[in-house]
Amino acid sequence: MFAKILMILLVNVFMINANVPSVSDEELLQFIREKEKLIVLFSKSDCLTCDKLEQHLDSLSEDFKKQLNALTVKSENSHLVRLYSPSKEPAIVFFRHGVPLLYNGEADENEIYSFFEKNQSPAVKELTDKIFEHITQAATGATTGDWFVMFYGASCVECQRLHAVWESVGATLRGRINVARVDANLAGENTAKRFKVSKLPTLLFFRLGKVYRYDLPKNDVKSFVSFAQDWYKNSKAETVPLLASPFDEVVDWSVAMLRYSIAYGYDILTKYPWIWQIGLTGFGLVAITALIALFKAGKSNAKNVKKEKKSK
């Protein structure tokens, strides 16, 4: 009984000292769309930790406004929290032009301000098929460093819920390990196929020409950061596959179309004759390439035999 009374008194003290404006979900969505920078405390009723964080944010709100040009608000018992924080309330999220960053540190004013001040721009890079290999140099393991990449899809709910978490991973590892994401269904479709991404989200860690798959059950910032820093050594290392040539892509596409035709039980080749023409051309090129290679190998062997006879 005494403990309950003490808790109520403490909550009242924090509430008196804290004055972060509260907004509804509808107002919050509008702020996220319109504000260049927005700091949101997701809280709930009868939560002492939430009230402590509110007091810290209230103390920092003027600095956030003057130094970061960021508005600070509170959303209590919000239905939106599940989109940004796996553990729900309490959570502090920093929106930069709508891109969310989940705070994952201690309830300390200096640490909160420093983290947001250092991460006023997104930490996660967006990669596509066109730039993936050039930027990451995944196959060569060269000079751009290690990369931790999330393959996601716009219709993947779990991917959306990891957006703010993944930004926090990028912010935590900034300057040490590169963190990126790839849209596996659109601009990064070929890259997803290259690495045999069969489900979303899929997390791959690239280091020195090897790739490691994140298969741990936890999807929180601490687990992701730990994996990238050291835990990847406990996973199976796979050699990074080389980029497919345009010729390889034509052949793969032709095979896929043939399989599609068989699977759906109708004559797609008759309906679209250009498909079998491309497929036939692709397989023809494969056969020609193989014959040329055999011919060159035969000539090389013949020359070696002649040299051996002359030497005798």
LOTI-602510 format. One record per atom (N, C-alpha, C): x, z, y; atom name; residue in three letters. Coordinates in pm, whole numbers. Each point is the difference from the previous one (the first is absolute). Layout:
REM LOTI-602510
X, Z, Y, CA, ALA
...
//
This chain:
REM LOTI-602510
83, 0, -120, N, MET
-83, 0, 120, CA, MET
86, 0, 126, C, MET
102, 89, -1, N, PHE
91, 9, 114, CA, PHE
75, -132, 22, C, PHE
45, -63, -112, N, ALA
73, -126, 8, CA, ALA
-87, -110, 60, C, ALA
-130, 2, -36, N, LYS
-93, -102, 51, CA, LYS
-20, 16, 150, C, LYS
-14, 128, 43, N, ILE
-16, 27, 144, CA, ILE
124, -42, 77, C, ILE
119, 30, -56, N, LEU
126, -36, 64, CA, LEU
13, -151, 15, C, LEU
-40, -73, -104, N, MET
7, -147, 3, CA, MET
-91, -56, 109, C, MET
-123, 58, 11, N, ILE
-94, -47, 102, CA, ILE
57, 25, 140, C, ILE
63, 117, 20, N, LEU
61, 32, 129, CA, LEU
112, -97, 35, C, LEU
84, -31, -101, N, LEU
110, -94, 23, CA, LEU
-51, -138, 35, C, LEU
-104, -44, -71, N, VAL
-60, -131, 28, CA, VAL
-52, -5, 142, C, VAL
-66, 109, 43, N, ASN
-54, 4, 135, CA, ASN
109, -4, 106, C, ASN
114, 65, -28, N, VAL
113, -3, 93, CA, VAL
53, -141, 15, C, VAL
16, -69, -114, N, PHE
52, -137, 5, CA, PHE
-98, -92, 73, C, PHE
-130, 21, -24, N, MET
-100, -86, 61, CA, MET
-7, 20, 151, C, MET
26, 125, 44, N, ILE
-1, 26, 144, CA, ILE
118, -70, 68, C, ILE
114, 2, -67, N, ASN
122, -57, 59, CA, ASN
9, -151, -16, C, ASN
-75, -57, -95, N, ALA
8, -143, -26, CA, ALA
-118, -72, 66, C, ALA
29, -116, 55, N, ASN
-105, -72, 71, CA, ASN
17, -151, -17, C, ASN
27, -45, -122, N, VAL
10, -144, -28, CA, VAL
-141, -57, -6, C, VAL
-30, -103, 78, N, PRO
-137, -55, 2, CA, PRO
-42, -54, -136, C, PRO
-124, 27, -38, N, SER
-53, -44, -128, CA, SER
-77, -131, 16, C, SER
13, -89, -99, N, VAL
-68, -129, 5, CA, VAL
-73, -24, -132, C, VAL
-104, -82, 6, N, SER
-73, -39, -121, CA, SER
74, -115, -69, C, SER
-42, -34, -121, N, ASP
63, -111, -71, CA, ASP
-15, -132, 76, C, ASP
-116, -19, 58, N, GLU
-25, -123, 76, CA, GLU
92, -8, 122, C, GLU
15, 110, 70, N, GLU
89, 3, 116, CA, GLU
146, -18, -42, C, GLU
34, 61, -114, N, LEU
137, -11, -50, CA, LEU
36, -145, -32, C, LEU
-89, -71, -67, N, LEU
24, -141, -31, CA, LEU
19, -83, 126, C, LEU
-77, 32, 102, N, GLN
13, -72, 127, CA, GLN
135, 30, 65, C, GLN
42, 126, -4, N, PHE
131, 37, 55, CA, PHE
114, -70, -74, C, PHE
-12, -6, -133, N, ILE
105, -66, -81, CA, ILE
13, -146, 39, C, ILE
-113, -64, 27, N, ARG
2, -142, 40, CA, ARG
54, -20, 141, C, ARG
-32, 92, 89, N, GLU
27, -22, 142, CA, GLU
130, 63, 50, C, GLU
37, 114, -52, N, LYS
116, 72, 52, CA, LYS
131, -54, -57, C, LYS
97, -14, 87, N, GLU
132, -44, -45, CA, GLU
62, 102, -94, C, GLU
-11, 129, 36, N, LYS
51, 109, -84, CA, LYS
-101, 113, -3, C, LYS
-22, 52, -120, N, LEU
-102, 103, -19, CA, LEU
46, 98, -107, C, LEU
-6, 129, 32, N, ILE
35, 105, -95, CA, ILE
-127, 74, -40, C, ILE
-27, 4, -131, N, VAL
-126, 57, -49, CA, VAL
28, 115, -97, C, VAL
-66, 112, 25, N, LEU
2, 111, -95, CA, LEU
-130, -5, -79, C, LEU
12, -22, -131, N, PHE
-116, 7, -88, CA, PHE
-9, 144, -51, C, PHE
-108, 67, 37, N, SER
-15, 142, -36, CA, SER
-136, 24, -65, C, SER
-22, 124, -42, N, LYS
-129, 37, -61, CA, LYS
-35, 142, 42, C, LYS
-121, 40, -27, N, SER
-47, 131, 41, CA, SER
67, 110, -81, C, SER
18, 116, 65, N, ASP
56, 120, -65, CA, ASP
134, -30, -67, C, ASP
89, -65, 74, N, CYS
133, -36, -52, CA, CYS
106, 53, 95, C, CYS
66, 108, -40, N, LEU
99, 64, 86, CA, LEU
118, -93, 28, C, LEU
43, -75, -101, N, THR
112, -94, 18, CA, THR
-38, -109, 101, C, THR
-126, -46, -7, N, CYS
-46, -101, 95, CA, CYS
7, 54, 143, C, CYS
-41, 125, 16, N, ASP
0, 61, 133, CA, ASP
141, 19, 54, C, ASP
94, 34, -89, N, LYS
140, 12, 43, CA, LYS
54, -133, 48, C, LYS
-32, -106, -76, N, LEU
46, -134, 40, CA, LEU
-66, -43, 131, C, LEU
-124, 37, 18, N, GLU
-69, -35, 125, CA, GLU
68, 68, 119, C, GLU
41, 124, -20, N, GLN
69, 71, 108, CA, GLN
131, -71, 35, C, GLN
73, -44, -102, N, HIS
126, -73, 24, CA, HIS
-25, -131, 76, C, HIS
-101, -73, -44, N, LEU
-30, -129, 65, CA, LEU
-50, 20, 142, C, LEU
-74, 108, 22, N, ASP
-46, 30, 135, CA, ASP
119, 26, 93, C, ASP
100, 72, -51, N, SER
119, 28, 79, CA, SER
81, -127, 28, C, SER
-8, -94, -94, N, LEU
79, -123, 14, CA, LEU
-76, -114, 69, C, LEU
-129, 17, 20, N, SER
-83, -112, 46, CA, SER
47, -60, 133, C, SER
44, 85, 93, N, GLU
48, -51, 129, CA, GLU
129, -80, -17, C, GLU
90, 48, -85, N, ASP
125, -75, -28, CA, ASP
-31, -132, -69, C, ASP
-94, 4, -94, N, PHE
-39, -125, -67, CA, PHE
-53, -101, 102, C, PHE
-78, 50, 96, N, LYS
-60, -90, 99, CA, LYS
104, -55, 96, C, LYS
89, 86, 49, N, LYS
98, -42, 100, CA, LYS
115, -80, -61, C, LYS
52, 46, -113, N, GLN
119, -61, -58, CA, GLN
-30, -114, -97, C, GLN
-110, 11, -75, N, LEU
-31, -101, -102, CA, LEU
-121, -85, 38, C, LEU
-67, 37, 108, N, ASN
-123, -69, 40, CA, ASN
-104, 4, -112, C, ASN
-11, 118, -63, N, ALA
-89, 16, -115, CA, ALA
-108, 104, 29, C, ALA
-122, -35, -34, N, LEU
-112, 92, 13, CA, LEU
-10, 84, -128, C, LEU
-33, 129, 15, N, THR
-13, 90, -115, CA, THR
-146, 43, -15, C, THR
-56, -19, -120, N, VAL
-138, 39, -27, CA, VAL
-10, 67, -137, C, VAL
-117, 57, -26, N, LYS
-27, 67, -128, CA, LYS
-126, -59, -62, C, LYS
2, -18, -132, N, SER
-118, -47, -73, CA, SER
-27, 100, -113, C, SER
-110, 72, 12, N, GLU
-30, 106, -96, CA, GLU
-98, -48, -107, C, GLU
34, 30, -127, N, ASN
-82, -41, -116, CA, ASN
-30, -150, 3, C, ASN
102, -77, 29, N, SER
-15, -146, 13, CA, SER
-4, -69, -136, C, SER
-81, -104, -10, N, HIS
-5, -81, -122, CA, HIS
119, -97, -6, C, HIS
72, -12, 111, N, LEU
111, -96, 6, CA, LEU
131, 57, -52, C, LEU
8, 131, -17, N, VAL
128, 63, -36, CA, VAL
55, -53, -131, C, VAL
-88, -35, -95, N, ARG
46, -46, -131, CA, ARG
76, -132, 9, C, ARG
-17, -73, 111, N, LEU
73, -126, 18, CA, LEU
145, 23, 40, C, LEU
30, 120, 50, N, TYR
133, 25, 56, CA, TYR
78, 112, -66, C, TYR
-69, 90, -69, N, SER
69, 115, -59, CA, SER
-50, 28, -141, C, SER
84, -15, -101, N, PRO
-40, 27, -140, CA, PRO
-48, 143, -21, C, PRO
60, 94, 73, N, SER
-37, 141, -16, CA, SER
-110, 42, 97, C, SER
-52, -98, 77, N, LYS
-107, 25, 99, CA, LYS
46, 100, 107, C, LYS
-96, 83, 49, N, GLU
32, 89, 111, CA, GLU
88, 118, -44, C, GLU
84, 52, 88, N, PRO
28, -54, 133, CA, PRO
101, -114, -7, C, PRO
-9, -92, 95, N, ALA
93, -113, 5, CA, ALA
15, -46, 144, C, ALA
123, -35, 37, N, ILE
26, -55, 133, CA, ILE
43, -145, -20, C, ILE
-68, -91, 67, N, VAL
30, -143, -13, CA, VAL
25, -58, 138, C, VAL
110, -74, 11, N, PHE
41, -64, 125, CA, PHE
-28, -150, -12, C, PHE
-93, -49, 82, N, PHE
-35, -142, -1, CA, PHE
77, -73, 111, C, PHE
74, -105, -39, N, ARG
72, -84, 95, CA, ARG
-57, -139, -9, C, ARG
-77, -42, 103, N, HIS
-71, -128, -3, CA, HIS
-83, -12, -129, C, HIS
-59, 111, -42, N, GLY
-87, 0, -118, CA, GLY
71, 26, -131, C, GLY
134, -2, -1, N, VAL
76, 23, -123, CA, VAL
20, 151, -20, C, VAL
-54, 58, -109, N, PRO
5, 145, -17, CA, PRO
130, 51, -62, C, PRO
45, 114, 48, N, LEU
118, 69, -53, CA, LEU
-39, 144, -29, C, LEU
8, 40, -126, N, LEU
-36, 135, -41, CA, LEU
118, 95, 20, C, LEU
-24, 109, 72, N, TYR
105, 101, 18, CA, TYR
13, 81, -129, C, TYR
125, 18, -45, N, ASN
22, 65, -129, CA, ASN
100, 116, 9, C, ASN
21, 50, 123, N, GLY
98, 107, 18, CA, GLY
-64, 138, 11, C, GLY
80, 93, 50, N, GLU
-46, 137, 15, CA, GLU
-88, 13, 125, C, GLU
-76, 110, 5, N, ALA
-85, 27, 115, CA, ALA
84, 61, 112, C, ALA
88, -82, 54, N, ASP
93, 44, 104, CA, ASP
-9, -98, 117, C, ASP
-17, 50, 122, N, GLU
-20, -86, 116, CA, GLU
117, -95, 24, C, GLU
121, 50, -10, N, ASN
118, -85, 23, CA, ASN
11, -110, -104, C, ASN
-29, 35, -126, N, GLU
8, -98, -107, CA, GLU
-109, -106, 13, C, GLU
-120, 42, 36, N, ILE
-111, -94, 18, CA, ILE
32, -98, 112, C, ILE
43, 52, 114, N, TYR
29, -87, 116, CA, TYR
115, -95, -30, C, TYR
105, 52, -62, N, SER
117, -83, -32, CA, SER
-36, -114, -95, C, SER
-82, 30, -100, N, PHE
-39, -101, -98, CA, PHE
-79, -113, 65, C, PHE
-94, 35, 85, N, PHE
-81, -102, 66, CA, PHE
80, -75, 106, C, PHE
87, 70, 69, N, GLU
81, -64, 104, CA, GLU
94, -106, -59, C, GLU
51, 27, -120, N, LYS
92, -93, -65, CA, LYS
-72, -117, -66, C, LYS
-129, 13, -19, N, ASN
-75, -102, -75, CA, ASN
-119, -55, 80, C, ASN
29, -40, 124, N, GLN
-104, -57, 86, CA, GLN
-34, -143, -39, C, GLN
86, -61, -81, N, SER
-27, -134, -53, CA, SER
-5, 9, -153, C, SER
-73, -90, -67, N, PRO
-11, 4, -146, CA, PRO
136, -3, -69, C, PRO
12, 76, -108, N, ALA
124, 8, -76, CA, ALA
2, -96, -118, C, ALA
-118, -43, -44, N, VAL
-11, -87, -117, CA, VAL
-2, -147, 43, C, VAL
85, -80, -64, N, LYS
7, -143, 32, CA, LYS
-98, -78, -88, C, LYS
-60, -102, 57, N, GLU
-92, -87, -74, CA, GLU
77, -123, -45, C, GLU
9, -22, -132, N, LEU
75, -113, -54, CA, LEU
-93, -102, -64, C, LEU
42, -127, 2, N, THR
-78, -109, -58, CA, THR
88, -81, -96, C, THR
-62, -95, -67, N, ASP
75, -86, -92, CA, ASP
115, -71, 72, C, ASP
-24, -41, 124, N, LYS
98, -80, 74, CA, LYS
125, 79, 36, C, LYS
-13, 130, 24, N, ILE
114, 77, 49, CA, ILE
48, 108, -97, C, ILE
-71, 22, -110, N, PHE
33, 113, -87, CA, PHE
146, 0, -44, C, PHE
45, -110, -62, N, GLU
136, -4, -53, CA, GLU
104, 1, 110, C, GLU
-29, -71, 110, N, HIS
96, -6, 111, CA, HIS
20, 138, 62, C, HIS
-109, 76, 15, N, ILE
9, 131, 63, CA, ILE
56, 105, -95, C, ILE
-47, 2, -123, N, THR
40, 106, -94, CA, THR
128, -32, -76, C, THR
26, -130, -23, N, GLN
112, -43, -85, CA, GLN
-7, 73, -134, C, GLN
-120, 10, -54, N, ALA
-24, 78, -122, CA, ALA
80, -50, -119, C, ALA
11, -131, -14, N, ALA
68, -57, -117, CA, ALA
152, 17, 7, C, ALA
54, 4, 122, N, THR
146, 9, 15, CA, THR
47, 142, 21, C, THR
-92, 90, 43, N, GLY
40, 138, 25, CA, GLY
103, 10, 109, C, GLY
-14, -83, 104, N, ALA
104, -12, 102, CA, ALA
-16, 101, 114, C, ALA
11, -49, 123, N, THR
29, 89, 113, CA, THR
-119, 68, 66, C, THR
-123, -32, -36, N, THR
-113, 58, 73, CA, THR
-40, 138, -51, C, THR
61, 48, -107, N, GLY
-26, 135, -49, CA, GLY
-110, 6, -104, C, GLY
-41, 122, -34, N, ASP
-105, 22, -100, CA, ASP
-137, -21, 64, C, ASP
-97, -41, -85, N, TRP
-135, -26, 48, CA, TRP
-102, 65, -92, C, TRP
-97, 68, 60, N, PHE
-113, 57, -73, CA, PHE
-124, -75, 48, C, PHE
-66, -72, -92, N, VAL
-105, -94, 40, CA, VAL
-131, 32, -70, C, VAL
-108, 2, 78, N, MET
-134, 18, -56, CA, MET
-73, -134, 2, C, MET
-48, -43, -117, N, PHE
-84, -119, -10, CA, PHE
-146, 48, 7, C, PHE
-74, -57, 96, N, TYR
-136, 46, 25, CA, TYR
-96, -117, 12, C, TYR
-129, 30, 12, N, GLY
-102, -102, 22, CA, GLY
-104, 53, 96, C, GLY
-58, -89, 79, N, ALA
-98, 42, 102, CA, ALA
-123, 65, -62, C, ALA
-37, -40, -120, N, SER
-119, 54, -65, CA, SER
30, 121, -90, C, SER
125, 43, -3, N, CYS
42, 113, -83, CA, CYS
-19, 130, 79, C, CYS
-96, 84, -42, N, VAL
-31, 124, 71, CA, VAL
117, 97, -6, C, VAL
64, 11, -116, N, GLU
114, 91, -15, CA, GLU
115, -43, 91, C, GLU
18, -130, 18, N, CYS
104, -52, 90, CA, CYS
-28, 43, 144, C, CYS
-126, -7, 41, N, GLN
-39, 41, 136, CA, GLN
27, 148, 21, C, GLN
-25, 80, -103, N, ARG
22, 144, 11, CA, ARG
149, 36, 5, C, ARG
84, -92, -40, N, LEU
145, 24, 2, CA, LEU
67, -51, 128, C, LEU
-78, -65, 86, N, HIS
58, -61, 120, CA, HIS
74, 103, 86, C, HIS
-69, 109, 37, N, ALA
61, 102, 84, CA, ALA
112, 74, -74, C, ALA
-18, 19, -130, N, VAL
102, 65, -83, CA, VAL
126, -85, -5, C, VAL
-19, -132, -21, N, TRP
115, -90, -11, CA, TRP
76, -9, 132, C, TRP
-73, 7, 112, N, GLU
65, 4, 131, CA, GLU
85, 126, 14, C, GLU
-51, 110, -54, N, SER
75, 126, 3, CA, SER
127, -9, -84, C, SER
-10, -69, -114, N, VAL
119, -24, -84, CA, VAL
103, -80, 78, C, VAL
-46, -107, 67, N, GLY
90, -83, 80, CA, GLY
65, 79, 113, C, GLY
-79, 87, 65, N, ALA
54, 80, 111, CA, ALA
101, 102, -51, C, ALA
-27, 60, -116, N, THR
90, 100, -57, CA, THR
133, -62, -44, C, THR
-7, -123, -52, N, LEU
121, -66, -52, CA, LEU
65, -94, 103, C, LEU
-56, -7, 120, N, ARG
50, -92, 102, CA, ARG
150, 18, 22, C, ARG
72, -113, 1, N, GLY
144, 4, 22, CA, GLY
81, 18, -128, C, GLY
-67, 34, -111, N, ARG
71, 19, -127, CA, ARG
-46, -98, -106, C, ARG
-131, -16, -13, N, ILE
-58, -92, -99, CA, ILE
-111, -79, 69, C, ILE
-1, -131, -22, N, ASN
-103, -85, 59, CA, ASN
-130, 15, -78, C, ASN
-110, 13, 72, N, VAL
-132, 12, -63, CA, VAL
-86, -115, 50, C, VAL
-68, -68, -93, N, ALA
-79, -118, 37, CA, ALA
-124, -8, -85, C, ALA
-85, -97, 33, N, ARG
-117, -26, -81, CA, ARG
-25, -150, -5, C, ARG
-68, -45, -105, N, VAL
-26, -142, -23, CA, VAL
-146, -17, -42, C, VAL
-70, -91, 65, N, ASP
-139, -30, -38, CA, ASP
4, -89, -125, C, ASP
-32, 59, -114, N, ALA
14, -70, -128, CA, ALA
-104, -110, -20, C, ALA
-104, -1, 80, N, ASN
-107, -99, -18, CA, ASN
7, -115, 99, C, ASN
75, 16, 108, N, LEU
5, -104, 102, CA, LEU
144, -46, 25, C, LEU
62, 50, 107, N, ALA
131, -50, 43, CA, ALA
113, 36, -96, C, ALA
-27, 91, -94, N, GLY
105, 38, -95, CA, GLY
-37, -27, -144, C, GLY
-91, -93, -21, N, GLU
-51, -28, -136, CA, GLU
110, -44, -95, C, GLU
88, -90, 43, N, ASN
107, -49, -88, CA, ASN
103, 108, -29, C, ASN
26, 85, 98, N, THR
94, 110, -22, CA, THR
-56, 99, -101, C, THR
-131, 24, 6, N, ALA
-64, 88, -98, CA, ALA
10, -58, -140, C, ALA
-17, -131, -12, N, LYS
13, -65, -131, CA, LYS
144, 8, -49, C, LYS
93, -16, 91, N, ARG
143, 5, -35, CA, ARG
36, 132, -66, C, ARG
-59, 110, 49, N, PHE
33, 133, -52, CA, PHE
-107, 54, -95, C, PHE
-87, -94, -47, N, LYS
-100, 35, -101, CA, LYS
-86, 120, 42, C, LYS
-47, -6, 123, N, VAL
-90, 104, 51, CA, VAL
-139, -26, -56, C, VAL
-48, 89, -85, N, SER
-127, -20, -69, CA, SER
-110, 94, 50, C, SER
36, 101, 78, N, LYS
-99, 93, 54, CA, LYS
41, 40, 141, C, LYS
-98, 46, 75, N, LEU
26, 42, 137, CA, LEU
-51, 143, 20, C, LEU
75, 82, 74, N, PRO
131, -33, 56, CA, PRO
111, 8, -107, C, PRO
106, -78, 21, N, THR
120, 8, -82, CA, THR
118, 28, 92, C, THR
83, 97, -39, N, LEU
114, 40, 82, CA, LEU
130, -33, -73, C, LEU
85, -79, 65, N, LEU
126, -41, -59, CA, LEU
116, 41, 90, C, LEU
105, 54, -63, N, PHE
120, 40, 74, CA, PHE
115, -94, -37, C, PHE
59, -65, 100, N, PHE
107, -97, -21, CA, PHE
134, 58, 43, C, PHE
98, -8, -92, N, ARG
133, 53, 31, CA, ARG
105, -77, -79, C, ARG
94, -62, 70, N, LEU
116, -67, -58, CA, LEU
-38, -99, -111, C, LEU
-97, -85, 28, N, GLY
-40, -104, -95, CA, GLY
-87, 48, -114, C, GLY
-43, 126, 5, N, LYS
-89, 55, -102, CA, LYS
-131, 43, 64, C, LYS
-106, 3, -80, N, VAL
-130, 45, 49, CA, VAL
-52, 111, -91, C, VAL
-57, 104, 62, N, TYR
-50, 117, -72, CA, TYR
-149, 17, 35, C, TYR
-84, 19, -99, N, ARG
-144, 12, 22, CA, ARG
-41, 147, 11, C, ARG
-76, 29, 104, N, TYR
-50, 136, 20, CA, TYR
-123, 20, -89, C, TYR
14, 83, -102, N, ASP
-110, 24, -94, CA, ASP
-41, 147, -7, C, ASP
43, 79, 99, N, LEU
-35, 142, 0, CA, LEU
-146, 19, 41, C, LEU
-65, 108, -46, N, PRO
-143, 19, 29, CA, PRO
-31, 43, 142, C, PRO
98, 55, 72, N, LYS
-25, 52, 136, CA, LYS
18, -110, 105, C, LYS
-97, -7, 93, N, ASN
5, -97, 110, CA, ASN
8, 71, 134, C, ASN
101, 84, 15, N, ASP
18, 72, 127, CA, ASP
136, -32, 58, C, ASP
19, 33, 126, N, VAL
123, -35, 73, CA, VAL
123, 59, -69, C, VAL
-7, 126, -36, N, LYS
115, 69, -60, CA, LYS
44, -70, -129, C, LYS
-95, -39, -86, N, SER
33, -65, -127, CA, SER
62, -137, 23, C, SER
-56, -76, 93, N, PHE
53, -134, 30, CA, PHE
143, 9, 55, C, PHE
21, 92, 93, N, VAL
133, 16, 61, CA, VAL
101, 44, -104, C, VAL
-39, 94, -86, N, SER
88, 50, -106, CA, SER
40, -114, -95, C, SER
-96, -86, -34, N, PHE
28, -113, -89, CA, PHE
103, -94, 61, C, PHE
-18, -33, 127, N, ALA
90, -94, 67, CA, ALA
140, 57, 19, C, ALA
10, 130, 17, N, GLN
130, 61, 24, CA, GLN
79, 25, -127, C, GLN
-68, 34, -109, N, ASP
76, 37, -120, CA, ASP
-75, -21, -131, C, ASP
-132, 24, -1, N, TRP
-75, 1, -125, CA, TRP
-6, -137, -68, C, TRP
21, -109, 75, N, TYR
-5, -134, -59, CA, TYR
97, -15, -116, C, TYR
105, 81, -2, N, LYS
100, -6, -107, CA, LYS
-62, 33, -136, C, LYS
-112, 68, 0, N, ASN
-68, 35, -126, CA, ASN
-93, -110, -49, C, ASN
-14, -107, 79, N, SER
-85, -112, -38, CA, SER
84, -112, -60, C, SER
-66, -88, -72, N, LYS
69, -113, -61, CA, LYS
40, -101, 107, C, LYS
126, -39, -1, N, ALA
50, -100, 97, CA, ALA
-24, -140, -55, C, ALA
-63, -85, 82, N, GLU
-23, -139, -37, CA, GLU
81, -90, 93, C, GLU
51, -109, -55, N, THR
72, -96, 83, CA, THR
-99, -75, 88, C, THR
32, -12, 127, N, VAL
-89, -70, 93, CA, VAL
-4, -148, -36, C, VAL
-117, -56, -29, N, PRO
-8, -143, -35, CA, PRO
34, -89, 119, C, PRO
63, -113, -28, N, LEU
35, -93, 105, CA, LEU
-124, -68, 55, C, LEU
12, -55, 119, N, LEU
-111, -73, 60, CA, LEU
-31, -125, -82, C, LEU
-127, -28, -19, N, ALA
-40, -122, -70, CA, ALA
21, -121, 91, C, ALA
49, -110, -58, N, SER
17, -123, 76, CA, SER
-135, -69, 16, C, SER
-13, -93, 96, N, PRO
-125, -76, 13, CA, PRO
-40, -69, -130, C, PRO
98, -47, -75, N, PHE
-26, -65, -129, CA, PHE
-64, 99, -98, C, PHE
56, 122, -5, N, ASP
-54, 104, -88, CA, ASP
-144, 33, 37, C, ASP
-27, 4, 130, N, GLU
-135, 33, 47, CA, GLU
-101, -107, -42, C, GLU
42, -128, 6, N, VAL
-89, -109, -40, CA, VAL
-34, 11, -148, C, VAL
102, 26, -81, N, VAL
-21, 13, -145, CA, VAL
-90, 120, -31, C, VAL
27, 115, 64, N, ASP
-80, 120, -24, CA, ASP
-146, -23, 41, C, ASP
-18, -67, 112, N, TRP
-135, -27, 48, CA, TRP
-74, -92, -97, C, TRP
69, -101, -52, N, SER
-62, -94, -94, CA, SER
-42, 73, -128, C, SER
86, 85, -49, N, VAL
-31, 77, -121, CA, VAL
-120, 92, 25, C, VAL
-3, 63, 118, N, ALA
-110, 90, 34, CA, ALA
-132, -75, 4, C, ALA
1, -121, 55, N, MET
-122, -78, 9, CA, MET
-49, -43, -138, C, MET
92, -33, -89, N, LEU
-38, -36, -137, CA, LEU
-62, 119, -72, C, LEU
59, 118, 18, N, ARG
-54, 121, -61, CA, ARG
-139, 32, 57, C, ARG
-16, -22, 129, N, TYR
-129, 25, 65, CA, TYR
-107, -90, -59, C, TYR
37, -125, -23, N, SER
-93, -97, -57, CA, SER
-46, 43, -139, C, SER
94, 42, -82, N, ILE
-32, 43, -137, CA, ILE
-84, 127, 2, C, ILE
36, 95, 88, N, ALA
-68, 129, 4, CA, ALA
-146, -13, 41, C, ALA
-31, -91, 90, N, TYR
-136, -10, 52, CA, TYR
-84, -105, -71, C, TYR
58, -66, -100, N, GLY
-80, -79, -92, CA, GLY
-61, -127, 56, C, GLY
55, -58, 104, N, TYR
-49, -129, 46, CA, TYR
117, -88, 41, C, TYR
-28, -127, 8, N, ASP
110, -95, 20, CA, ASP
33, -16, 148, C, ASP
77, 96, 49, N, ILE
38, -5, 141, CA, ILE
93, -118, 29, C, ILE
72, -42, -105, N, LEU
94, -112, 21, CA, LEU
-75, -131, 23, C, LEU
-115, -14, -62, N, THR
-80, -120, 22, CA, THR
-63, 2, 138, C, THR
-44, 118, 42, N, LYS
-63, 14, 130, CA, LYS
98, -19, 114, C, LYS
123, 50, -20, N, TYR
104, -13, 102, CA, TYR
121, -68, -63, C, TYR
3, -133, -6, N, PRO
108, -72, -68, CA, PRO
138, 21, 61, C, PRO
2, 34, 132, N, TRP
131, 21, 63, CA, TRP
75, 119, -58, C, TRP
-76, 94, -63, N, ILE
66, 116, -58, CA, ILE
86, -38, -120, C, ILE
-59, -80, -92, N, TRP
82, -36, -117, CA, TRP
111, -96, 40, C, TRP
-21, -79, 108, N, GLN
108, -89, 45, CA, GLN
120, 80, 48, C, GLN
-28, 107, 80, N, ILE
110, 85, 47, CA, ILE
64, 73, -117, C, ILE
-87, 50, -91, N, GLY
53, 72, -116, CA, GLY
87, -89, -86, C, GLY
-48, -124, -24, N, LEU
76, -94, -82, CA, LEU
133, -33, 66, C, LEU
-4, -17, 133, N, THR
124, -27, 75, CA, THR
97, 115, -14, C, THR
-54, 124, 10, N, GLY
87, 117, -12, CA, GLY
67, 8, -135, C, GLY
-80, -19, -107, N, PHE
58, 6, -134, CA, PHE
94, -117, -25, C, PHE
-32, -114, 62, N, GLY
90, -115, -13, CA, GLY
135, 27, 63, C, GLY
-2, 64, 116, N, LEU
126, 35, 66, CA, LEU
81, 98, -83, C, LEU
-72, 94, -65, N, VAL
71, 94, -88, CA, VAL
69, -75, -114, C, VAL
-72, -94, -61, N, ALA
57, -76, -111, CA, ALA
119, -83, 45, C, ALA
-13, -66, 117, N, ILE
110, -82, 52, CA, ILE
121, 85, 30, C, ILE
-24, 117, 63, N, THR
111, 91, 31, CA, THR
72, 44, -127, C, THR
-77, 30, -104, N, ALA
59, 42, -127, CA, ALA
81, -112, -64, C, ALA
-51, -124, 5, N, LEU
72, -115, -56, CA, LEU
130, -26, 74, C, LEU
-6, 10, 133, N, ILE
123, -20, 81, CA, ILE
104, 104, -36, C, ILE
-46, 127, -14, N, ALA
93, 108, -35, CA, ALA
63, -24, -137, C, ALA
-82, -46, -97, N, LEU
53, -30, -133, CA, LEU
97, -116, 3, C, LEU
-32, -102, 81, N, PHE
87, -117, 12, CA, PHE
136, 38, 58, C, PHE
-2, 82, 106, N, LYS
125, 44, 62, CA, LYS
81, 84, -97, C, LYS
-70, 86, -76, N, ALA
70, 84, -98, CA, ALA
63, -86, -108, C, ALA
-71, -108, -41, N, GLY
52, -91, -102, CA, GLY
124, -73, 48, C, GLY
-5, -46, 126, N, LYS
116, -71, 57, CA, LYS
120, 94, 9, C, LYS
-28, 124, 39, N, SER
108, 97, 13, CA, SER
65, 27, -135, C, SER
-81, 12, -106, N, ASN
53, 24, -134, CA, ASN
81, -119, -49, C, ASN
-47, -123, 33, N, ALA
71, -121, -41, CA, ALA
137, -7, 65, C, ALA
7, 35, 128, N, LYS
129, -1, 71, CA, LYS
97, 100, -62, C, LYS
-54, 117, -35, N, ASN
85, 103, -61, CA, ASN
56, -46, -134, C, ASN
-85, -72, -78, N, VAL
46, -51, -130, CA, VAL
112, -102, 19, C, VAL
-16, -93, 99, N, LYS
102, -101, 28, CA, LYS
131, 66, 41, C, LYS
-8, 104, 84, N, LYS
121, 69, 45, CA, LYS
72, 64, -118, C, LYS
-77, 56, -92, N, GLU
58, 65, -117, CA, GLU
72, -101, -89, C, GLU
-60, -122, -15, N, LYS
62, -105, -81, CA, LYS
130, -48, 62, C, LYS
1, -20, 134, N, LYS
120, -45, 69, CA, LYS
113, 102, -11, C, LYS
-37, 125, 7, N, SER
102, 107, -7, CA, SER
64, 5, -136, C, SER
-77, -42, -105, N, LYS
56, -4, -136, CA, LYS
94, -119, -14, C, LYS
//
